[in-house]
Amino acid sequence: MAHAAHASLSAAPSAVLVRSPYDGGPVGEVAVASADDIARAVMRAHHARQAFRSSTPFQRRSLLEALAAQIATHAEELAQTISAEVGKTIREARNEVRRAQNTLRLSGDAATFLDGEVLHCGIVSGGVDRRATVTYEPVGVIGAITPFNYPLNLLCHKLGPAIAAGNAVVAKPSPKAPLAAARLADLAIEAGFPDGLFQVVHGAAEAALALARAPIDLLSFTGGPAAGLALKNASGLVRCLMELGGNDPLFVLPDADIERAVATTVAHRFEIAGQSCAAVKRLYLHRDVEATFTERLLAAVAAVRAGDPASEITDMGPLIDEDAARLVERRLQATIASGAKLLAGGGRAGTLVQPTVVAGVAPDAPIIADETFGPVIAIRSFERPEQAIAEVNAGAYGLQAGIFTNDHALIRQFSRDLAVGGVMVNEGPDFRAEHVPFGGIKSSGLGREGVRIAIREMSETRVVID
């Protein structure tokens, strides 16, 4: 069903029971919206945006700050919900709640700088003595479809810029983790959001397609390439912003700070049990540091505490469901069968996959041939940077990359030659700042998120010449 400010949808035909990925216990339940329910939600959003499109930047900023304040007030409740429905450790969940507040506040700040410009038309010979005023207007109603891994912050990355630009939002979270989004819609009511401005509908692929086919003005989707293409085809000529995942590399060069690179590798690959689009999925070690790095890496991996995500001492929780865990297990077993060497981990118990390291991984091995959502560090060794770069560029994805070196020439080479959306220097590919553009090329998506650029993506350019 839809959670809306001062509005509700008709009774839904079925419900989704959300279960803990860790122990299978019930966490909550949401009603599934029918196609008619979704159509009505979109119509309500259109009514809400008619009034809201003339709101001032101050009013939009105030709404977003009020919602951020509501999140702060209910921070621990939201963190417990995220931990329970996703299997994210409670410490990871608290960090996501903190980041969501930042995302909304930065979106509010961006609303005050959605400025246009004035251009003189007499700039060339024969030009007329007129001036063009360029402004940015709300695009309208935005359909926002979000994944399970960051159920609060990724929704705020769509909601914040959309509201800052003067739009209305109908969101559909993943049915695997819908509870934080539903709670956010409730908090929007408390924050004073106008009726129908932000609504949440629930369901699986059918609901996503219904939202894409509804009369929305922009579709913002985070998920996989196959689902993204299906939604893009369903939405027709509607503008699409899509973040579709990655198979991201981290390169460690001979002059790297090994301790820092090891800590970053472990933190970025095992966060959310490896279920992050920009996680370190391929670790490229220069042969000069491979032995030293691997030795220290194995010691760090051995210290990772996997288990109950609700425990304050747990470093890594389960995968989102047993199907996801089995897929990681199959790919890992096939990779080892093809000649890779298992250095650590490799076991699975239900949804818990051990922190795992494999070396000697072939470039076409199943564990790295496609994006793998799981806690597996796959090591590739290299001697010449151009070879490693070419190998990464040959892949289907191009989200982000990390590089550990202080060699300026190498930084320039990797930054110039890698076919990715972002290069993180002395940092892992999973690094992200909420206001900075984030996204990729090729199968990694269309457009960019990050509040400063997303607010423009969610606006229409208008020109008035007089």
N, C-alpha and C positions, 0 to 999 in steps of 0.2 A: 504494500500500500504506500501511499505518499504521506510523508510527514511534511506539513506545510504550516506556515504562519497563519493561524486562525482558520485553517481549512483542512478537510479530510476527504479522502476518496471513498468511493463505494466499496462495499465488502469485497475482498479479494477471494478468488476461487480456491486458493491453496496457500500454504505457508512453508517457509524454510526454517527448519530447526538447526540452529547453529551449535555445533559440538566442538569441544576443546580438541585441538590437534594433538595435545599431549596425552590425555587419558580418555578421550571420547565422551566425557560427560557433557550434559546439556549446558549451554551458556546463555542462550536466549532464542527468540523466535521473531521472525518478521513475516508479514503477509505479502504474498506475491501479487503484484499489480498486473491486471490484464491489459491488453492493447488499448481497450477503451478507457481504462483508468489513466493510462499514460497520455493518451490524446487529450483527456480532460485536464490533466496536470499542465500540459503544454499550453492549452488555451488559457488557463488561469495565469500562467506565467506571462503570456502576451498582454493580458489585462494589467498585470502588475507593472510591467515594463513601460507601458504607455505613460503612467504617472511618474515612474522613477527616472525615465530618460531625461527629464528636465531638472532633476535634483542637482544640487551644487556639489563641487568637490568636498566641501566641508561636511555636508550631510553624509556623503558616501564614506568619507574617512571616519566619521563619528560612528556609523553603523559597524564598520569593520573593527574599530577599536573596542566597541561595546561587546562584539562577539569574542574578540580575543580575551577580554576581561572575564567573560563567562567561562571560557576554556580554562583560564587561570584559576577561577574559583572551583571548578570541577576537575582540576588536573589529575588528582589521584584516581578519582572514579573513572575518568577516560583512560588513564594508563592501565588500570586493572582490566577494563573492557578490552582494550587492544591486546594485552598480554593473553587474556583468556581466549579470544576468538582467533588470533593469528598464531599463537604459540611463541610470540616474540618475548624475550626476557623482560622482566618488569623494568629493568634499567633501560633497555632499549625503548620500551614503550614510553617511559617517562621522558626520554629524550625526544621522541616523536611529538609528544604533546607540547614540549617546549618549542620545538621548531614550528609547529602549526601556529602558535601564537605569533612568532616572528613573521611567518608568511603573511598573516592577516594584517599585522601592523605595517609591514613594508608595503603591502598592497594599498593600505590607506595613505601612506606617504606618497606613493606613486600617483594616486588620484589627484594630488595637488600639482602635479607636473605634467599632466596630459595636455600640453600646450600645442598650439599650431604655429604657423608662421605667416608672414606677409611677403609676397614676392611681387616685384615690379615687372609688368609685362613689356615695358619699353627697354628691355635689356639688350636687344639686338636692333640692328638697322631696320627700319620699317615697323618696329614694334609700336604698339599703341600705348598711350599714356593712361594705363589702367593698373590697378593693383589686384592681385589674387590673394584672398584670405583662405588659408588652409586650416581646417579644424578637424577634430576627431570625434565622431559621433558613436553612440552605442550601436552595436551590431544587432541586438535584439534579444532573442531567447537562446541560451546556450545549453546544449545537451552535454552533460559531463559523465563519462563512464570511467570508473576507477578500479584498480586491481586490489588484491588482498593484502599486499605486502606493506603498504603505508596507508592504511585506511583513513587516517585523519589528515595527515599532512598533504598527501597528493590530492585529496579533495579540496583542501584549502588553497593549493596551488592553482586550482581551476576557479574556485569560488571567489577568492580574494581579488584577482585581477578583473574578473567578470563584473563584480559589484563596483569596483573602483572605476570601471569604464561606463557604468550606468546600465548594465544588462540584468536580466533575470536568469535564473539557473534551475534546470531540472536535472538532478543527479541520479545515477544508478550505480551503486557500489557493487563490488563482487558479492555474489551470494555466499561465498566462503567466509566473508568477514564484513557483514553489513551493519553491525551494531553501533560502531563508533559514528558512522555517517548518520544513522537514525538519531543518535543522541545529539549530534551537531545541529540537526534540523530543529530539534526541540530547544536547544540553547539559542538558536537564532530568534525564536519567538520571544524568549526572555530578553534578548538583546534589542528588541524593538523592530525587527525586520517587517516590512509591510507584507500584508496578506498576499501569498502566491509568489513572492519574489525569489524564495529559495525553497524548493521542494525536493524530497527524496522518494524515489520509487524503487521497488525491489523486484528481483527476478534474475534469471539466468540469460542465456543467449537470446531467447525469444523476446525478453523485455528490452535487451540492448538493441535488437533490430527494430522493435517497435518505436523506440525513442529515436533511432536514426532516421526512420521513415516519417516521423511526425513533422509538423511544420516548424522545425527549429531553424535558427539562422546560422548556427555554428556548432560543429561537433568537436568536442575535445575528448580524446580517448587515450588511455594508457593501458597497454596490454601487449599481446603478441602480434606478429605480422599477419598471420592468417585471419585472425579475428578483425584486425584493423582493415584489411582489404575488403572483407565481407561488409563491414560497417560503412566503409567509404562507398562501395557500390550501392548499398541500400540508401544512402543519404543523397545520392544524385549530385546536383551541382552545389550543394551546401559546402561552405568552407570547412576544411578539416584540419585540426591540429592533432598530431598523433605521435606519441612516444612509444616505440614498439620493441624496446629491448636492446640488448647488446651482447657481444661476446668479447668483453674488454680485456686488453692486455696490460700488464705492468712490466716494464723493462728495467732491469738493474744493471748498471754499467760499472766498470772497474773502480771508479772513484767514488762510488756511492757510499753513503752512511749506512752501513750494513744493519746495524741495530735498529735504526729508524725504519729502514725498508722492511725488515722482518716484522716489526710490530705493525706496520701499516698493512702488510700482506695478510697477516692473521686477522686483524680487526676488520678489514674490508671484505675478506672472503667468508668469514664465519658470522658476520652480522646477519641476523634473521636466518641463520643456518644456510647462508649462501643464496638466499632468495631475493636478490637485488639486481636490477637491470644493469647497473654499472659496476657490479662486484668484479674482483680480480678473477677472471675465469681462465686466463692464460698467463702464466708467470714465465717471462723470458729472462733467463740468467746468462750473463756473459760468462764464457768459460773460465775467465781469470778469477771470478768470484763464486763460481757455482758450488764448489766443495765447501767453502767456508759458509756461504749463505745457507746451503741446505742443512748443514750441521746445526746452525743456530735456529733455523726454521723448525726443525724437528723437535728441538727442546721447547720452543715456544708453543708448538701445537700440542705437545704432551701435557702442557699446563692448562689447556682449555678445558673448562668444566662444563660438560654437556648434561642436560637433564631437565628437571622441572622448571619451566619458565617463571613460575611464581616465586621461586627462591631468590633471595637477594644475592646469593653467591654464584648463581648459574651464569655462565658466559654465553651459552648457546642452547637454544631450545630445539623443538622438532620442526620438521617440514609441515606444510599446511595440511597434507593428508597422506594416506598410505600409498595412493597411486603415485603421487609425486616422489615419495621415497623409493618406491619400487623402480621408477624410471631412472633415478640416479644410480641405484644399485645395478641395473642392467647395463647402463652405459659404462659404469666403472668396471664391471666384470668383463665386458667385451673389450675394453681398452687394455686391461691386463692380459687378456688372452691374445691380443695382437702384439704383445711384446713389451708393454710398459711395466715398470717395476713399482710395486706397492711398498712405500716407505713407512706409512703410518695409517692407522685406522682401517677403513674398508668394510666395517661391519654395519649391520642394520638391525634394529629391534623396533618393529612397528614403524612409527613415523620418525624415530630417532636414527639419524645416520651419523656415524662417528666422524669427527674431524679427520679428514683424509688427505694424504699427500701421495702423489704418484709422479715418478720421474721417467725420463726416456719416452715421453708421450709423442707419438707420431702426429704430424699436422692434420691427418685425416682421422684420427682416433675418435670414437664416438663421444668421449667425454668433452672434447673441445670442437668437434665438427659443427656442432650447433650450440646455442645457448643452453647451459645446464644450470638449473636452479637447485643448487645443493652445495654442501660444505666440502668441496673437493678442490684442492690446489693441484693444478696440472702443470708440471715443469717442462719447459722447452729450453734448450741451451742454444746459444748462438755466438758467433765470432764477429761477423760484420753487421753493423746496424742496418745497412740497406737490405740484407737478406731477411732479417726479422721484420722490417717495415713492409717489404713486398709480400711476405706471408700474411701479415695482418690485413693488408689492403686487398688481398685476393678473396677475403671472406665476404659474406653477405651483409654483415653489420658494420656500422661505423658510428658508435655512440661516443665513448670517451676512451682515453688511454692515460696511463701514468708512466712517468720516467724518473728514475733516481740517478741523478748525476749533477755535478757542478761545472761540467765542461760546456762552455757557452756554444761552441761549435756544434756539439751533439744536440744540445737543446734546440738550436735553430734547425738542425737537420730533421729531427723527429717532429718538431712543430710544423715544419713546412711540408714534409712528405707524407705524414700519416693521413689517411683518408678517414678522419673522424670529426665529430663536432666539437670536441674539447680535448686539450692536452694538459694534464696536471703535472707540474714540475716538482720533484721531491715530495710527491703525494700520490695516493692511489687513484685509480680512475673513478672510484665511487665518491670522491669528494664533490660536494655541491654547496654553494651558497644560495640562499633563497632568492636573492634579487638578481643573480647573474644568469644570463641565458644558458639553458640546458636543453640538449637534444642532439640528434645525430643525423647522419645521411644514410643513403641506401636503404636497407631494410630496417634501419633503426628509427625511421619516422619522418614526419613532415612538420615543419615549423619548429618553434622553440617555446619552452616554458621558462620560468623565472619572471618575477613580477614586473620588472621594468620593461621587458620586451613583450610579455604576454598581454599587458594592458593595451598595447598597440595592435597586437594580433587580434584582439577581441573588440576592435573598433573599426569603423568605416571612415575613410578619408572623404571629406567634403570640401569642395572648392567653390568659392564665390568670387566672381570677378566684377569689379565695378570701377 
